[in-house]
Amino acid sequence: MADEKRYPMTVEGKEKLEAELEELITVRRGEITAAIQEARSHGDLSENSEYQSAKDEQAFVEGQIKSLQNMLDNVDIIDSSSIDEDEVSVGKRVTFQEEGEPAESYTIVGSIEANPDDGKISNESPIGKALIGNKVGDLVKVTMENGFSFEVKIIAVEMA
């Protein structure tokens, strides 16, 4: 059997997934079960769109539960406190600047937690991959998937 994919993430990210899983199991499952029972009470299931819709939603939620359980079973909690304080790693906030542009700050997180609008970029993204392992003052070449590349200077690294 192939090795399971590992999911690097912060403690905060794991707690968020656990809360989402708990909500699906304790709340959504019950709501869907109630909707299925209500639809069954309307008679002929072969032409009952409410019943089919509830069954489809049940399948979707069960898939989400299975996916979240798999992620949580294969999580690698990243302890960035054991890495040099000026070195970029998952779980740290990095400020960098491209020449002639304003500085940008992001927290490097596992792909599951990534949300650029919230200031969190994936360790698997081109910029995340390029920054990891570098230190304050380093010039880092970032190559995007389309081949475009640029250099950034790491200005600051701090615990997120």
Buried (B, 14 or more C-beta within 10 A) or exposed (E): EEEEEEBBBBEBBBEBBEEBBEEBBEEBBEEBEEBBEEBEEEEEEEEBEBBEEBBEBBEEBBEBBEEBBEBBEEBEBBEBEEBEEBBBBBBBBBBBBEEEEEEBEBBBBBBBBBEEEEEBBBBEBBBBBBBBEBEBEBEBEBEEEEEEEBEBBBBBBEEB
